[in-house]
Amino acid sequence: MAVEREVACIYYKWEGECEKGREGTFRKACQTCKKYKAKKGNLPARQNLKRQKIEKIKEHDMEQMMRDY
């Protein structure tokens, strides 16, 4: 499973424009670019809701196990 880059690159200006002369589409070219460096202090384009749901389920299961014990 491939890791998706959720934070824009420091070379990414706007959709279709990259300082390195690349295609500059965040959902395509930026995902596989070798020159990718994440912008510091930027928020991700979207949150990983699947990971949050899994953590919530695990936490709930642990609480139930402790009650039953």
Secondary structure, DSSP 8 states (H G I E B T S, - for coil): ------S-BTTEEETTEETTSS---TTTHHHH-TT--B-TT---SS--HHHHHHHHHHHHHHHHHHHH-
